[in-house]
Amino acid sequence: MTPHRTRLRRPATVALLLALAGTAAHAVPVMVQLRGPGGQPLAGAAVAIEVKGRTGKTSSAKAEMGQRDRQFTPQLLVVQTGTAVSFPNFDTVRHHVYSFSPIKVIDIKLYSGTPAEPVVFDKPGVAALGCNIHDRMSAHVVVVDTPTFARTDDKGQASFDLPPGEHAVKAWHAGQKSPTLQALRLEVPAAGGALTLTLAE
């Protein structure tokens, strides 16, 4: 007589973990190129991909925008919303970092070394920075509600691993007329590949 076998069912938690693993494994390599309205590649631009299920804000990320040779380094910093940014001064002269941008008002008065408290960028958008002592110093901090972001290279390109499907995109470049992030859509094919997005002026 053949013994009766009971079919075991996977617990819901195990099935969920397997589904999530399958989703992560299904990400495909994507090369995104940003172009201007005239078709020119946009180097040094910010591009952020909003993938469903990936957290929008952070409470632990840190970044740095220094001052060296009387310039901000880097001049474009892309961070996730909630990131704490420090502003170390590597010059022998003091700087006064400020911003009047709606997403973050900053006023770090004359200092050398590194300020004791970093600046937490808790709202998405673009913050323009300057030095109250050296007028030629300028920079931007682009804050995005996603951990999936990059700054484009000299060919206007940035690489990502993304799941196939449609994703919301936020992008910005210093030459555009509007100070706000531009909203775009990105359709990622099952095989990934090279994709182009065109930004307005």
C-alpha positions as CSV (number, residue, x, y, z in Angstrom):
1,M,0.0,0.0,0.0
2,T,1.4,3.4,-1.0
3,P,1.6,5.8,1.9
4,H,-0.4,9.0,1.5
5,R,1.8,12.0,0.9
6,T,0.8,15.4,2.0
7,R,1.7,18.2,-0.4
8,L,3.6,21.0,1.4
9,R,2.8,24.6,0.6
10,R,5.3,27.3,0.8
11,P,4.5,29.9,3.4
12,A,3.4,33.2,2.0
13,T,6.6,34.9,3.3
14,V,8.8,32.5,1.4
15,A,6.8,33.0,-1.8
16,L,7.1,36.8,-1.3
17,L,10.9,36.6,-0.9
18,L,11.2,34.4,-4.0
19,A,9.1,36.9,-5.9
20,L,11.3,39.8,-4.8
21,A,14.4,37.9,-5.6
22,G,13.1,37.2,-9.1
23,T,12.3,40.9,-9.6
24,A,15.8,41.9,-8.5
25,A,17.4,39.3,-10.8
26,H,15.3,40.5,-13.7
27,A,17.0,44.0,-13.8
28,V,18.7,44.7,-17.1
29,P,21.6,47.0,-18.0
30,V,20.4,50.3,-19.4
31,M,22.5,53.1,-20.8
32,V,20.6,56.4,-20.7
33,Q,21.8,59.4,-22.7
34,L,20.4,62.8,-22.0
35,R,20.2,65.2,-25.0
36,G,19.3,68.8,-25.3
37,P,16.5,70.2,-27.6
38,G,19.1,70.6,-30.3
39,G,20.2,67.0,-30.0
40,Q,23.5,67.7,-28.2
41,P,24.6,65.3,-25.4
42,L,24.2,66.9,-22.0
43,A,27.4,66.3,-19.9
44,G,27.3,66.8,-16.2
45,A,23.5,66.6,-15.9
46,A,21.5,64.9,-13.2
47,V,19.2,62.0,-14.0
48,A,17.1,60.0,-11.5
49,I,14.9,57.0,-12.1
50,E,11.9,56.4,-9.9
51,V,11.5,52.6,-9.7
52,K,8.4,51.3,-8.0
53,G,9.1,49.7,-4.7
54,R,12.4,51.5,-4.1
55,T,12.3,53.9,-1.1
56,G,11.9,57.6,-1.9
57,K,13.8,59.0,1.1
58,T,16.8,58.2,3.3
59,S,17.7,58.9,6.8
60,S,21.3,57.6,6.7
61,A,22.9,58.7,3.5
62,K,25.9,61.1,3.6
63,A,27.6,63.2,0.9
64,E,30.2,65.9,0.6
65,M,30.6,69.1,-1.4
66,G,34.0,70.6,-0.7
67,Q,35.7,73.8,-1.6
68,R,39.2,73.6,-3.2
69,D,41.1,76.2,-5.2
70,R,38.2,78.6,-4.6
71,Q,35.7,76.3,-6.4
72,F,33.0,73.9,-5.2
73,T,33.9,70.3,-5.8
74,P,31.9,68.8,-7.3
75,Q,29.9,71.7,-8.9
76,L,26.9,69.4,-9.3
77,L,26.0,67.0,-6.5
78,V,23.1,64.6,-6.8
79,V,21.7,63.2,-3.6
80,Q,18.6,61.3,-2.3
81,T,16.1,63.3,-0.2
82,G,17.1,63.2,3.4
83,T,20.9,63.0,2.7
84,A,23.2,64.9,5.1
85,V,25.8,66.9,3.1
86,S,29.0,68.3,4.6
87,F,30.9,71.3,3.2
88,P,34.6,70.9,4.1
89,N,36.9,73.8,3.2
90,F,40.2,72.6,1.9
91,D,41.5,76.1,1.0
92,T,43.7,78.3,3.1
93,V,41.1,81.1,2.8
94,R,37.8,81.0,4.5
95,H,34.5,80.6,2.7
96,H,30.9,81.6,3.4
97,V,28.5,79.1,1.8
98,Y,24.9,80.2,1.2
99,S,21.7,79.3,-0.7
100,F,18.4,81.1,-0.9
101,S,16.7,78.2,-2.9
102,P,13.2,77.3,-1.9
103,I,14.1,73.7,-1.1
104,K,16.9,74.6,1.4
105,V,18.2,77.9,2.8
106,I,21.8,77.7,3.8
107,D,24.0,80.2,5.6
108,I,27.4,78.8,6.7
109,K,29.3,81.9,7.7
110,L,33.0,82.4,7.3
111,Y,34.8,79.2,8.2
112,S,37.8,77.0,7.5
113,G,37.9,73.2,8.0
114,T,34.6,71.3,8.2
115,P,31.5,72.7,9.9
116,A,30.4,70.7,12.9
117,E,26.9,70.0,11.5
118,P,26.1,68.8,8.0
119,V,23.1,70.2,6.0
120,V,20.2,67.8,5.6
121,F,18.5,68.2,2.2
122,D,15.0,67.1,3.2
123,K,13.0,68.3,0.1
124,P,13.4,67.3,-3.5
125,G,14.4,69.9,-6.1
126,V,17.5,72.0,-7.0
127,A,19.5,74.2,-4.7
128,A,21.8,76.8,-6.1
129,L,24.9,77.5,-3.9
130,G,27.4,80.3,-3.8
131,C,30.1,81.8,-1.7
132,N,29.5,85.3,-0.1
133,I,33.2,86.1,-0.4
134,H,34.1,84.7,-3.8
135,D,31.5,85.6,-6.4
136,R,32.8,83.2,-9.1
137,M,32.1,80.2,-6.9
138,S,28.8,78.4,-7.7
139,A,27.4,74.9,-7.5
140,H,24.1,73.0,-7.4
141,V,22.7,70.3,-5.3
142,V,20.0,68.2,-7.0
143,V,17.8,66.3,-4.5
144,V,15.7,63.4,-5.8
145,D,13.1,61.1,-4.2
146,T,14.9,57.9,-5.3
147,P,18.1,56.0,-4.6
148,T,18.6,55.4,-8.3
149,F,20.4,58.4,-9.8
150,A,23.6,59.5,-11.5
151,R,25.5,62.4,-13.1
152,T,26.0,62.0,-16.8
153,D,29.6,61.6,-18.2
154,D,31.1,63.7,-21.0
155,K,29.0,61.9,-23.6
156,G,25.8,62.7,-21.7
157,Q,25.4,59.1,-20.6
158,A,24.7,57.3,-17.3
159,S,24.4,53.5,-16.6
160,F,21.7,51.8,-14.5
161,D,20.4,48.3,-13.8
162,L,16.6,48.6,-14.1
163,P,13.6,46.3,-14.3
164,P,11.8,46.3,-17.7
165,G,8.8,48.6,-18.0
166,E,7.9,52.2,-17.8
167,H,9.6,54.4,-15.1
168,A,9.3,58.1,-14.2
169,V,12.4,60.1,-14.7
170,K,13.6,63.4,-13.2
171,A,16.4,65.3,-14.9
172,W,18.2,68.6,-14.7
173,H,21.1,70.4,-16.4
174,A,22.7,73.7,-15.6
175,G,22.0,75.2,-19.1
176,Q,18.2,74.9,-18.9
177,K,16.1,78.0,-18.3
178,S,13.9,76.5,-15.6
179,P,15.4,75.9,-12.1
180,T,13.2,72.9,-11.5
181,L,13.6,69.2,-12.3
182,Q,12.1,68.1,-15.6
183,A,9.7,65.1,-15.6
184,L,10.1,62.5,-18.3
185,R,9.1,58.8,-18.9
186,L,11.5,56.0,-19.7
187,E,10.4,52.7,-21.3
188,V,12.9,49.9,-20.6
189,P,12.7,46.9,-23.0
190,A,13.1,43.4,-21.7
191,A,16.6,43.2,-23.0
192,G,17.7,46.6,-21.8
193,G,20.1,48.6,-24.0
194,A,20.8,52.2,-24.9
195,L,18.0,54.7,-24.6
196,T,17.8,58.5,-25.2
197,L,15.9,61.1,-23.4
198,T,15.5,64.7,-24.7
199,L,15.3,67.6,-22.3
200,A,13.7,70.9,-22.9
201,E,15.6,74.2,-22.6
